[in-house]
Amino acid sequence: MSRGWRRGLYAITDCGLIPDERLPAAVEAAIRGGAVLIQFRDKRSPSPARTALARSVLQVCRTAGVPLIVNDDLDLAAEIEADGIHLGRDDVRPAEARARLGSQALLGASCYDRYANAERALEAGVDYVAFGRFFPSRTKPGAVPADPALLRQAAGLGLPVVAIGGITPENGRTLIDAGADLLAVVHGVFGQPDVGAAAAAYARLFDK
């Protein structure tokens, strides 16, 4: 793991799980529980309120010393000066994101169930690759299943490898053993009554 990356929980927000006014506190709780990376994922249309919410989450992350990644939205990432952006197959190209956000920005790419996608992402200059879904997912129930063998294969790329999709404290260790450096979780953290305790349950998987 390079550039000061830490292995652990990658907690992803969802505007459908927590009211806006509670989200900054929930992110703070996730970080206290052990999240080492936060992603602001909000698929609603751009608005001043959404931008303000993203800024509030960024402030929480900056205070805690944890990077904030914005999902998909390059304009939002640039406006709030987030630490980076996560890109899917239909988003802007990594080169465009790098030019807009700068050389220090953290760029992630969804590679779904294909190792070839990760090879192309590496060539495009991303900083981490993500595979999944590995288990049935509430966030993306129609996503194509991925084979855990991809995680071990991707270790040869020299980038942090993220696993996503239906990950729980009960099944997450199998993905770490298969080669995942980070476990990306949405509902398993922000859909739980005690966000901090939920995050801690994932963080402990990396202590074993």
Buried (B, 14 or more C-beta within 10 A) or exposed (E): EEEEBBBBBBBBBBBBBBEBEEBBEBBBBBBBBBBBBBBBBBEEEEEEEBBEBBBBBBBBBEEBEBBBBBBBBBEBBBBBEBBBBBBEEEBBEBEEBBEBBEEEBBBBBBBBBBBEBBBBBBEBBBBBBBBBBBBEBEBBEEBEBBEBEBBBBBBEBEBBBBBBBBBBBEEBBBBBEBBBBBBBBBBBBBBBEEBBEBBBBBBBBBEE
